[in-house]
Amino acid sequence: MSDRLFQGVIYQMRDAIGRTIGVIDNNGSVIACSDLTKIGETRQSVKEQLSYSTGEIKYDGYTYRPLMQTGRPSYIVFIEGTDMMAEKMSMVLAISLNSIKSYHDDKYDKLSFVKNIILDNVMPGDIYVKSKELKFATDVKRVVYLLKVVSSGDTAPYDLVFKMFPKNGNDFVLSTGEKEIVVVREFPKEVTSAEVEKSANTIADTLASEFYTKVYIGIGSIVDNIKDIARSYREAQAALEVGRVFDNDKAVVSYENLGIGRLIYQLPITLCEMYLNEVFQDGCLDQIDRETLMTIQSFFDNSLNVSETSRKMFVHRNTLVYRLDKIKKITGLDLRQFDNAITFKVALMVRSYLNSRNSKY
C-alpha cells in the first residue's frame, strides 16, 4: 500500500521539482521513483549509512534523507543532486511524504476499527480504549448506510462510492461483500432524519445518473455513541430486507420509516400463518383477481377516500363501490370501515412477507 501511496505523490511532484526523486524501503529497494526504470534497484549501502542517522547524506550524486516514524527511520527519500537546493528539497519531500503516510496509516487503522465494530468483532469494553488510542471521536452523530448494488457500469461500485466522500477522516466507506458497501457518515448534532434520507437519495441518484449504477440503500438510526454503530448497521440491514418485501419500488428505505412492516418482519413465521388463516378463511383471498387487488391498493393509498380513488383510477364511482362490495362479500371485510381496512392491509403485508420467505402463501 505504501508503494502506491508514495508513487502517486511522487508522480504529482515530479514536474514541479524537475529532478529525479524517489523512496527506498527498509530492504534498501527503490519502491517509488519519478524515473520508473529505477524502481526495483537496490541501494543497500545507503540504507546502512542512514540506519542510525536522522540527517541527510550525499552519495553518488544523490541526497538521501530518512523518513522518521516513532523515532526510527522507516523509509528513505532521495533526490537527484548534492547542492543546497537538493538538500532543501529532500527535507520538503521527507516532511510531505511522512505527513501523508501518517494520515494514511491513521485512516486505515480507523477504517479497520469501524469495520470491526459493525461486525461485532470488538468487545464493548475495548471500544473506548481503542477509540482513545486512535483519537476517534466517540460522541458525535453518525448514521450507517448499507448499499446493495443491483447493477453497475464499468467502474467498481466501491471505488465510485469511495470517491464521493471527502477524505476528512470523518466518513468511512468499506466493503462487507461482493455487492454490499457500508458508509458510516458523520453529521452535525442538529441533523434531522429528513436530511439523512436526503443524503442517501443523493448518493443513489448520483450513482444512477453519472455512473449507471443502481443501488438500494438501507438507513439505520442516527446514533450518538460509537458503540451504537453496530446497531445502526443492523437496522440498515433490516431496512433493506423489509423494504424489499413491502416497498420494493423505493431505492432508499429508512429503518425509522418502516412502520408496521418492521413489526411484521420481527414476528415468527407460525404466528404470521395463523393470522393469515384467521383473516382469509378457506383461501378466500385467492378469489380476488389482480385488478381488484390493484383497486384495493389505490384505495389505501388515497386514505380510504372513494371519490379520490375513482378519480385517480379513472373509473366511475359506482364501479369502485361495486368492487368494494365484492371484496366485502368474499372476505367479510368492509374496507370503507377503518378497522376492517387495517385488518386487510396488515393481512396483505403478512402475505407478502411469507411469500418472501418461500412460504406456501
ChimeraX attribute file (.defattr): number of C-alpha atoms within 10 A of each C-alpha:
attribute: neighborCount
match mode: 1-to-1
recipient: residues
	/A:1	7
	/A:2	13
	/A:3	14
	/A:4	11
	/A:5	14
	/A:6	19
	/A:7	18
	/A:8	14
	/A:9	17
	/A:10	22
	/A:11	17
	/A:12	11
	/A:13	15
	/A:14	16
	/A:15	11
	/A:16	8
	/A:17	14
	/A:18	10
	/A:19	16
	/A:20	18
	/A:21	25
	/A:22	27
	/A:23	28
	/A:24	28
	/A:25	21
	/A:26	14
	/A:27	13
	/A:28	19
	/A:29	19
	/A:30	23
	/A:31	22
	/A:32	26
	/A:33	26
	/A:34	23
	/A:35	14
	/A:36	14
	/A:37	8
	/A:38	15
	/A:39	16
	/A:40	14
	/A:41	12
	/A:42	16
	/A:43	14
	/A:44	14
	/A:45	11
	/A:46	18
	/A:47	21
	/A:48	13
	/A:49	11
	/A:50	18
	/A:51	15
	/A:52	11
	/A:53	14
	/A:54	14
	/A:55	11
	/A:56	18
	/A:57	17
	/A:58	18
	/A:59	12
	/A:60	9
	/A:61	11
	/A:62	18
	/A:63	24
	/A:64	30
	/A:65	25
	/A:66	28
	/A:67	26
	/A:68	16
	/A:69	12
	/A:70	6
	/A:71	8
	/A:72	13
	/A:73	19
	/A:74	15
	/A:75	24
	/A:76	25
	/A:77	24
	/A:78	27
	/A:79	26
	/A:80	20
	/A:81	20
	/A:82	16
	/A:83	12
	/A:84	10
	/A:85	11
	/A:86	20
	/A:87	22
	/A:88	12
	/A:89	18
	/A:90	26
	/A:91	21
	/A:92	12
	/A:93	24
	/A:94	22
	/A:95	14
	/A:96	13
	/A:97	19
	/A:98	20
	/A:99	13
	/A:100	15
	/A:101	16
	/A:102	12
	/A:103	14
	/A:104	16
	/A:105	14
	/A:106	15
	/A:107	18
	/A:108	14
	/A:109	13
	/A:110	20
	/A:111	18
	/A:112	12
	/A:113	18
	/A:114	25
	/A:115	22
	/A:116	15
	/A:117	21
	/A:118	22
	/A:119	14
	/A:120	14
	/A:121	11
	/A:122	16
	/A:123	11
	/A:124	11
	/A:125	9
	/A:126	9
	/A:127	18
	/A:128	16
	/A:129	11
	/A:130	14
	/A:131	16
	/A:132	11
	/A:133	9
	/A:134	14
	/A:135	11
	/A:136	17
	/A:137	13
	/A:138	15
	/A:139	12
	/A:140	15
	/A:141	19
	/A:142	27
	/A:143	24
	/A:144	30
	/A:145	31
	/A:146	31
	/A:147	29
	/A:148	21
	/A:149	17
	/A:150	11
	/A:151	12
	/A:152	16
	/A:153	13
	/A:154	8
	/A:155	11
	/A:156	12
	/A:157	24
	/A:158	18
	/A:159	10
	/A:160	14
	/A:161	19
	/A:162	16
	/A:163	10
	/A:164	12
	/A:165	15
	/A:166	10
	/A:167	11
	/A:168	9
	/A:169	16
	/A:170	17
	/A:171	17
	/A:172	23
	/A:173	21
	/A:174	18
	/A:175	15
	/A:176	12
	/A:177	9
	/A:178	10
	/A:179	16
	/A:180	18
	/A:181	21
	/A:182	24
	/A:183	21
	/A:184	23
	/A:185	18
	/A:186	19
	/A:187	18
	/A:188	9
	/A:189	11
	/A:190	6
	/A:191	13
	/A:192	12
	/A:193	15
	/A:194	10
	/A:195	11
	/A:196	21
	/A:197	18
	/A:198	13
	/A:199	14
	/A:200	24
	/A:201	17
	/A:202	11
	/A:203	17
	/A:204	20
	/A:205	17
	/A:206	17
	/A:207	20
	/A:208	16
	/A:209	10
	/A:210	9
	/A:211	16
	/A:212	15
	/A:213	21
	/A:214	21
	/A:215	24
	/A:216	23
	/A:217	30
	/A:218	29
	/A:219	30
	/A:220	29
	/A:221	22
	/A:222	23
	/A:223	19
	/A:224	17
	/A:225	13
	/A:226	20
	/A:227	21
	/A:228	16
	/A:229	26
	/A:230	20
	/A:231	19
	/A:232	24
	/A:233	25
	/A:234	19
	/A:235	22
	/A:236	27
	/A:237	22
	/A:238	23
	/A:239	28
	/A:240	25
	/A:241	18
	/A:242	25
	/A:243	25
	/A:244	17
	/A:245	21
	/A:246	20
	/A:247	16
	/A:248	14
	/A:249	10
	/A:250	11
	/A:251	20
	/A:252	24
	/A:253	27
	/A:254	25
	/A:255	22
	/A:256	15
	/A:257	13
	/A:258	17
	/A:259	10
	/A:260	11
	/A:261	20
	/A:262	18
	/A:263	10
	/A:264	19
	/A:265	20
	/A:266	10
	/A:267	11
	/A:268	9
	/A:269	15
	/A:270	10
	/A:271	11
	/A:272	19
	/A:273	17
	/A:274	10
	/A:275	16
	/A:276	22
	/A:277	13
	/A:278	11
	/A:279	19
	/A:280	18
	/A:281	13
	/A:282	10
	/A:283	12
	/A:284	14
	/A:285	16
	/A:286	10
	/A:287	10
	/A:288	14
	/A:289	9
	/A:290	10
	/A:291	9
	/A:292	15
	/A:293	15
	/A:294	12
	/A:295	17
	/A:296	22
	/A:297	14
	/A:298	19
	/A:299	24
	/A:300	18
	/A:301	12
	/A:302	15
	/A:303	12
	/A:304	18
	/A:305	13
	/A:306	18
	/A:307	16
	/A:308	16
	/A:309	23
	/A:310	20
	/A:311	11
	/A:312	11
	/A:313	14
	/A:314	9
	/A:315	12
	/A:316	13
	/A:317	15
	/A:318	12
	/A:319	11
	/A:320	20
	/A:321	15
	/A:322	12
	/A:323	17
	/A:324	21
	/A:325	16
	/A:326	16
	/A:327	21
	/A:328	15
	/A:329	11
	/A:330	16
	/A:331	18
	/A:332	15
	/A:333	20
	/A:334	17
	/A:335	21
	/A:336	18
	/A:337	10
	/A:338	12
	/A:339	12
	/A:340	14
	/A:341	18
	/A:342	13
	/A:343	14
	/A:344	20
	/A:345	16
	/A:346	17
	/A:347	21
	/A:348	19
	/A:349	19
	/A:350	25
	/A:351	20
	/A:352	15
	/A:353	22
	/A:354	21
	/A:355	13
	/A:356	15
	/A:357	12
	/A:358	8
	/A:359	12
	/A:360	8
	/A:361	14
